Amino acid sequence: MQIMETAALACVGAVSVTTALRVPFIGGGAAMGKMRYYRYAHRGLHDIKKGIAENTLPAFERAVTLGFGSELDVHLTKDGKLAVIHDSDLERLCGKKMTVEELDYEELCHLDILGTGMHAPLLGQVLELYGGRAPLIVEVKTHKGNHSELCQAVDEELKGYKGEYCVESFDPRAVRWFKVNSKNTIRGQLSADFLKRGQGTGMPRYQEIGLSMLFANCITSPHFVAYKSSDMDNISVKTACKLFKAGLFCWTVRSAEEMYTREEDGAAVIFEGFVPPSPTRSC
């Protein structure tokens, strides 16, 4: 089985690299502009010890008040609203065996996040709060094939926003949607080295291989790659950034030392668990 898997990986890799050479990345670094130099609070500047839950308006208010950009997660509710919340399964955040996509937004608002009394805001509320004061990274969280409907809703919401933003997703179908339907939106491919021990996703092996090696980039042409910080030695990340000039984000950085290391590598950082000394890095 291992021999067959290795052979399949080699074949897919050869085809993907060949295709990618014909379909180069857009110059991500240039397209991202000053977004490259900001530091981004992961799900807002939350701190559960202070009663501030992740992906809530107080978390985003705290981040933007200090000048930081924020990364946030967006799901599509049953009634077509864009809820800012990380998990589709609500058991971790709300203690309920429910799914965001199976609830109307009003129902979701009645669910307390991590015992703080806070609820999931709408994407529009976060955009209004930020008001262009710092950039936003909007992660598109697809569920059971709803990528087209979700992406269209996100695109419509963002069109009227005057601040700087980009979108990203683990789902290559979502990244490609923006390539085809919203060419001016800065888009990125989220990933990690899912082949490492202990990072299994429950996905079929070929999907783990494809995501880890960024094979879909040859058809999605992302402006940037957002890769797990501890996996940055992956050859696919280096290829995407050096050969095809894709921009680079890394997640999730958990110390100042790690932050400075990643920034020296040329990455914009998405941080959590500490407050950096300034909202931007030096150019």
C-alpha positions in Angstrom: 0.0 0.0 0.0 2.8 2.4 0.9 4.5 1.7 -2.5 1.3 2.4 -4.4 0.7 5.5 -2.4 4.2 6.8 -3.1 3.9 6.1 -6.8 0.6 7.9 -6.9 2.0 10.9 -5.1 4.9 11.1 -7.5 2.6 10.9 -10.6 0.2 13.6 -9.2 3.1 15.8 -8.2 4.7 15.6 -11.7 1.4 16.5 -13.4 0.7 19.4 -10.9 4.2 20.9 -11.3 4.0 20.7 -15.1 0.5 22.4 -15.0 1.7 25.0 -12.5 4.5 26.0 -14.8 2.0 26.8 -17.5 -0.3 28.6 -15.1 1.9 30.8 -12.9 0.7 32.6 -9.8 -0.3 36.2 -9.9 2.3 38.3 -8.2 0.9 37.9 -4.8 3.3 40.0 -2.9 2.5 43.1 -5.0 -1.2 42.5 -5.0 -1.3 42.2 -1.2 0.3 45.7 -0.8 0.7 46.8 2.8 -1.4 43.9 4.1 1.9 42.0 4.1 3.2 44.1 6.9 0.4 43.9 9.4 0.1 41.4 12.2 -3.3 39.7 12.5 -5.1 38.6 15.6 -6.4 35.0 15.2 -10.2 35.2 15.6 -9.8 38.7 17.0 -7.8 39.6 20.1 -9.7 37.2 22.3 -8.8 36.3 25.9 -11.2 33.9 27.7 -9.6 34.8 31.1 -10.9 38.3 30.5 -14.2 37.1 29.3 -13.6 37.9 25.7 -14.5 35.0 23.4 -13.0 34.2 20.0 -14.7 35.7 16.9 -16.9 38.1 18.9 -17.3 41.8 18.5 -15.4 42.6 21.8 -12.5 40.5 20.4 -12.4 42.4 17.2 -12.9 45.8 19.0 -9.9 45.0 21.2 -7.8 44.1 18.1 -8.6 47.1 16.0 -8.3 49.6 18.9 -4.7 48.5 19.2 -4.2 48.7 15.4 -4.1 45.0 14.6 -5.6 43.3 11.7 -7.8 40.3 12.4 -8.4 36.9 10.9 -12.0 35.7 11.1 -14.1 32.7 10.1 -17.4 32.8 8.1 -20.2 30.2 7.8 -23.5 30.4 6.0 -26.5 29.8 8.2 -29.7 28.0 7.1 -31.4 31.4 6.3 -28.4 32.6 4.3 -26.7 34.9 6.8 -22.9 35.1 7.2 -22.1 34.2 10.7 -18.6 34.8 12.1 -17.8 31.7 14.1 -15.0 29.1 13.8 -16.6 25.7 14.2 -19.5 24.3 12.2 -20.1 21.8 15.0 -21.2 23.9 18.0 -20.3 21.5 20.8 -16.9 23.0 21.6 -18.1 26.6 21.5 -21.7 26.4 22.8 -22.0 22.9 24.3 -24.7 22.0 21.8 -24.8 19.1 19.4 -25.9 21.4 16.5 -24.5 22.7 13.3 -24.3 26.3 12.2 -25.5 25.5 8.7 -28.7 23.9 10.1 -29.7 26.9 12.2 -31.2 30.2 11.3 -29.0 33.1 12.5 -31.6 34.1 15.1 -31.3 30.7 16.6 -27.5 30.9 16.6 -27.7 34.2 18.5 -29.4 32.5 21.4 -26.3 30.3 21.9 -23.8 31.5 24.4 -20.1 31.2 23.3 -17.8 29.7 25.8 -19.9 30.9 28.7 -19.2 34.5 28.1 -22.8 35.6 27.2 -21.5 36.6 23.8 -22.8 35.3 20.5 -21.6 35.0 16.9 -21.8 38.3 15.0 -22.6 38.8 11.4 -19.8 39.5 8.9 -21.4 42.9 8.2 -21.1 43.8 11.9 -17.4 43.1 12.0 -16.8 45.1 8.8 -18.7 48.0 10.3 -16.7 47.8 13.5 -13.4 47.7 11.7 -14.3 50.4 9.3 -11.1 50.1 7.3 -8.9 50.9 10.3 -6.8 47.8 9.7 -6.9 44.8 7.2 -9.1 41.7 7.6 -8.5 38.1 6.6 -11.8 36.4 5.9 -11.6 32.6 6.1 -14.4 31.0 4.0 -15.6 27.9 5.9 -17.4 25.6 3.5 -19.8 22.8 4.5 -21.2 19.9 2.5 -20.8 21.4 -0.9 -22.1 24.9 -0.2 -19.0 26.6 -1.5 -20.6 28.5 -4.4 -23.5 29.8 -2.3 -21.2 30.8 0.5 -18.6 32.4 -1.7 -21.2 34.5 -3.6 -22.7 35.7 -0.3 -19.2 36.7 1.1 -18.3 38.4 -2.2 -21.5 40.4 -2.1 -21.0 41.5 1.5 -17.4 42.5 0.8 -18.0 44.5 -2.3 -19.2 47.5 -0.5 -16.4 47.5 2.1 -13.9 50.2 1.7 -11.1 48.7 3.9 -8.4 46.3 2.9 -9.2 42.6 3.1 -8.4 39.2 1.6 -10.2 35.8 1.6 -8.8 32.4 2.2 -10.0 28.8 2.5 -8.9 25.3 3.0 -11.3 24.3 0.3 -9.7 24.8 -3.2 -13.2 25.1 -4.7 -13.8 28.3 -2.7 -10.4 29.7 -3.8 -11.2 28.9 -7.4 -14.6 30.5 -7.1 -13.0 33.8 -6.3 -10.5 33.3 -9.2 -13.3 32.8 -11.7 -16.0 35.2 -10.3 -14.2 37.9 -8.4 -10.8 38.4 -9.9 -9.9 41.5 -8.0 -10.4 39.9 -4.6 -7.1 38.8 -3.1 -7.4 35.1 -2.4 -5.3 32.6 -0.6 -5.0 28.9 -0.1 -5.0 27.7 3.6 -3.1 24.5 4.3 -0.8 22.5 6.6 1.3 19.4 6.3 -1.5 16.9 7.0 0.8 14.1 6.2 2.7 14.5 9.5 1.9 12.1 12.3 -0.9 13.3 14.5 -2.4 15.7 11.9 -4.9 13.4 10.3 -8.1 15.1 9.1 -10.4 12.2 8.5 -10.2 13.1 4.8 -9.3 10.6 2.2 -5.5 10.1 1.8 -5.4 11.7 -1.6 -7.0 14.9 -0.3 -4.5 15.1 2.6 -1.7 14.7 0.0 -3.2 17.3 -2.3 -3.7 19.9 0.4 -0.4 19.4 2.0 1.5 19.7 -1.3 -0.7 22.6 -2.6 -1.4 20.7 -5.8 -4.7 22.6 -6.4 -2.8 25.9 -6.7 -2.2 25.1 -10.3 -5.9 25.7 -11.0 -6.7 28.2 -8.2 -3.7 30.6 -8.7 -3.8 32.0 -5.2 -2.3 35.4 -4.5 -0.9 33.9 -1.3 -0.5 30.7 0.7 -1.4 30.6 4.4 0.4 27.7 6.0 0.7 26.3 9.5 3.7 27.9 11.2 5.2 24.6 12.4 5.1 23.1 8.9 6.8 26.0 7.1 9.7 23.7 6.0 7.4 22.0 3.5 9.0 22.2 0.0 5.6 23.1 -1.6 5.4 26.3 0.5 8.9 27.3 -0.6 8.1 26.5 -4.3 4.9 28.5 -4.2 6.5 31.6 -2.7 9.9 31.6 -4.4 9.2 30.2 -7.9 5.7 31.6 -8.4 5.9 34.7 -6.2 2.9 33.9 -4.0 2.6 35.9 -0.8 2.9 34.2 2.5 0.9 34.1 5.7 1.6 31.7 8.6 -0.8 30.5 11.3 -1.0 30.3 14.3 2.0 32.0 15.9 2.0 31.8 19.7 5.1 33.7 20.9 7.0 36.8 20.0 10.1 34.7 19.2 8.2 32.6 16.7 6.7 35.8 15.2 10.0 37.4 14.6 11.4 34.1 13.0 8.5 33.9 10.6 8.6 37.5 9.7 12.3 37.1 8.9 11.2 34.3 6.5 9.0 36.9 4.8 5.6 35.8 6.2 2.8 37.9 7.6 1.8 36.4 10.9 -1.6 35.4 12.4 -1.0 35.3 16.1 -2.8 34.2 19.3 -2.0 34.0 23.0 0.1 37.1 23.3 0.0 40.7 22.2 2.8 41.8 19.9 4.6 45.1 20.7 3.2 46.8 17.5 0.5 46.1 14.9 2.9 46.1 12.0 6.4 44.8 11.3 9.1 46.9 9.7 9.2 46.9 5.9 
